[in-house]
Amino acid sequence: MFEAPARSVTTVYAKLSSEHHYPNGSSSWLDLQRPGVAPSSFIEGPVFDQYGHLWFCDIPWGRIFRVALDGQIEQVVQYDGEPNGLAFGPDGRLYIADFRNGLMVLDPGTKQINIVMHSVAGERFKGLNDLIFASNGDLYFTDQGLTGLHDPSGRLFRLRTDGRLDCLLNNVPSPNGLVLAPDERSLLLAVTRDNAVWRVPLLPEGGVMKVGVFVRLSGGGGPDGLALDSSGNLLVCHLGLGAIWVFNPIGEPIRRIQSCAGLLTTNATFGPAQRPGLYITESETGSILHAERDW
């Protein structure tokens, strides 16, 4: 359909130590999600704080890490959960989409973790995956669980600043990463098992309409995390392909950023002024990759 885009290279910015990447013990998340694979970390959720520190999480072992300005990785907390996505809120706290426990929040100063919400209408979430804040403070998050084409019942929620919870979609075969369009009138949603990115127009009164496919992919395991650059280009982390695709605002592929490590490119985020470029979690090797913006 399109010509193959030019490729960009990555380098390893930071990497978990062997002890951290291959911890002792067993993990029910790994037994379910990656049967037959030796116990290891599975990192996701990169996000920068106001001081330029990069935070990320490790799902199967309930760990949250921080990368210092000198590139050294420190474990901030380990708790009984499965943190999948991270986002700093307007209050400066770190919000966590936890696959096991629901929506949680971490105070970076005290390292205290609390559950914000674990259920909706008396029913526990299927398994939260990722989250993003709108400029007005509303929080959008995905409830993925083990949904797929066999069970397209994954959900997209919005938690308003006044505490109201809206279910915007309930028919998604594996909702994953998400970003808001620059004007915040629509949302782009990675749908992993459909190997596609959906466009979700947001109505002023609070609902959605005319949801459709924005980008269709092939191969790998499907899209995972999403990011948006300052020009409105969409970056799609293609899990299992070791690549991040860059699509322009009308959906044309303009760049392929190739992993220099493993194939499990899960999430990406842009660094602040003091740490420019793109930072990518690669879960197969427990690495944080870096790419210059050259598109």
N, C-alpha and C positions, 0 to 999 in steps of 0.2 A: 504493500500500500504506500509506504514511504521509503525513501532511500535510508540506508543505515546511517545514523548520525556519527559524527566524529567522537572519539573516545578521550576521556580525561583519565589521568592516573591518580592513584591515592598513595599515601604513605601511612605508616603506623605512627600515630601520635602518642598513644599510651596503650598498655596491655596489662591485663591482670596477671599477677604472679602465678606460677604453677600451683601453688597452694590454694590460691583463691579461685583459679579456674577449674581445678579438680579437687573440690573439697571432699572430705570423708563423709560417709553416711549415705542415706538413700533419700530420694525425693519422689513423692507421689505424683507431682506434676510431670517430672521426667518420665516416670513409668507410664503415664497416660499419653503424654504428648509426643514423646520420642522413644518408644519401646525399642529395646535392643541396643541403644546407644549408651556408651559408658558414661557414668555420672560426670557432669561438667556444669559450668555456669551457662546461663542463657540471658544475655544482657540486652536491655532495651531502654527506651525512655530518656534519651539524652536531652538535657535542658540546662541553660546557663542561669545563674543567679545574678543579682545586681553587682556583685563583686568580681564577676568574670570567672567564677568557678563552674566547672562542668559537673553536673550530677547525672547519674544513671542508676538503673536498678538491675537486679538479678532475680528473675522470677522464681526458679525452683528452690532457692535457698533463703528467700525473704530478706535480701540484703539491698541496702542502698549505699552507693559509693559517691565520693566526690573527688574530682581531679584538681589538685592545687595548681597555682599559676606556673609552677616549675615542672608540671607534668606528672608529679607523683600521685598515685592513687591511694586514698584512704577509705576504709570502711566506716561509714557514719553510724549505721544501725543495722541490726539483724533482728527480725521479729517473726512471729508465727503467721506468715501470710505469703502471698504470691504477687508481689508488685509488678505490674505490667506496663503502666504508663505514668509519666510524671508531668506536672505543670505547676509553676509558681502562680499563686493567686494574687489578687490585688492587695491582700493583707500581708503579703510577704511570706506566707507559709507554703509548704510544698504539698500539693494535692496528689493523691495516688489512686490510680485505677487498679484495684487489687482483684485478681481473678478469684480468689477465695473469699475475701471479706467484704468486697464492695468498695464504696468510695471512702477513702481515708485521708487523713491530713497529718503532716509531720511539722512540728515546730523546729526549725533548724537550730535555734539557740539552745533549747532544753532537750532536744532529741526525743520529745514525747510524741507518741503516735496515738491517734484516736480515730474511731470509726465515725464517719459523718452519716452514712446511709448504707444499709446492707440489704434493703428490700424495697419493693414497691407494691402497694396495695396488699400487704401481708405475704407476698411471695418474694423469696430471695432472688437476687439477680442471677442470671445464668453464668456470668463470669466476665467482669469488666475488663476492657482492653486498653483504651486510650482516652484522652480528654484534652480539651482546649478551652480557654477562656475567651469570651467576646470582650470588646472594648467597654461594654456597659456592665461587665462583671458576671454575666450569665455564663454558666458552665455547660458545655456540650460533652457528652461521653458516650462511648459505645459499649454495648452489652453483648459480647460475642459468644461466650460459652463454647460449646462444641457444635455449633450450627454449621450448616453447609447446604449444598444443593439438595441433599436428602431431607433437610429440615430447615427451610428458610424462615426461621423465626427469630433471628438476631435483631437487636433493637438499638435505636438511636434515641438518646434522651437529652433533654435540656433542663437543667436545674436553674431556675430564675433566682435573682438576688433576694426576692421576697419569700423564697422557700418553696414555691410551687414547682412541681416536677411534671414535665410534659413528655409523653412518649411520641416522638415525631415519626418514627418508622418501627414496624414490628414484623417485617417480612424480608429481612436481609440475610442472605446466606454467608454469614461470617463477617460482620462489620468490624473494621480494624482501625487504622489510623484515620485522622480527619484534620482538615484545615478549613478556615473560613476564607471566602473570597475577600479581596481588599475592601470592597464596599460592604461586606458582611450581609449582603442580600441573598447569598447562597452559600452552601457548604459542599466541599468535596470529600467524599467518603471512600476509603479503600475497602473493597469487598473481596476478601482474599479468595474464597472458594469459587467465586464467579470470575476470578482473574481480571478484574475490572475496577475502574474508579467511577463511582456514580456522582452525578451532580444533583444536589438537593436544594431547589429554590425554597427560600424561607418567606412565608407570607407575613405582612406587617401585623396581622392579628394573632400570629403565633403558630400557624400550621405550616404545611408544606404542600407543594403541588408540582405536577409535571416532572417527577423524578425520572432521570434517565442516565444512560451510560455516557460518560465524558471521554474515557479512554478505555480501550480494550487491549489486554495484554495476552501473551501466550508463553507457555513454558514455565519452568521454575515451580514454586509453590504458590505464587500469587503476590499481589501487592501487600505490603505491611504498613510501615510508617509513611507519612506524607509531610512535605514541607513546602513552603511558598517563599520565593525570593522577592526582592523589592520591586522587580519588574512584573510581578504577577505570574512568573513561570512556575509550573508545578513540578516538584521533585517526588518521584515515586520509588521507594525502596522495594526492589523486587527480590523477595525472599527465595532462596534456592538458586538464583541466577547470579548472585554475587555482583549485582549492578544496581545503580540508581539512575533511572531515566529522568531526563529533563524535558518537559513538554511546554511549549509556549502557550499563551492564554487561549489560543483557538485549537489546542490539542495536537499540534504537530511536534514530533520528536526532534529536538535540536541538539541533544548531547546524551552520551552514555558515560557514566562515571563508573569505572571498573574497580572492584575490590582487589587489593594486592594481597589479601589474606584469604579467608574462607568464602563460602558461598552464601552464608546466612546474614545478609545485609538487612537489618531489621528496622532501624529508625535513623533519622538524620535531623540535624538542627544547625542553623547558622550561628557563628560565634559573634561576640560583641566587637567593638572597634579594636580593643587591645588583643583580641584573638580572632582575626578575620578568617574567613573560609568556611567550609562545610565540615561538620563533624558527624561521623557515622558509627553506629554500633554494629560490630560484626560478631555474631554470637557463636559461630563455630570455633573461633580461636580466642574469644574473650578480648577482642581488640577494639580500640577506638581509632578509626581511620580519619585522615584529614585530606581534603581536596581543596585546591585553589578554585575560586570562581573564574572560569575561563570561557564562559559562554555569553 
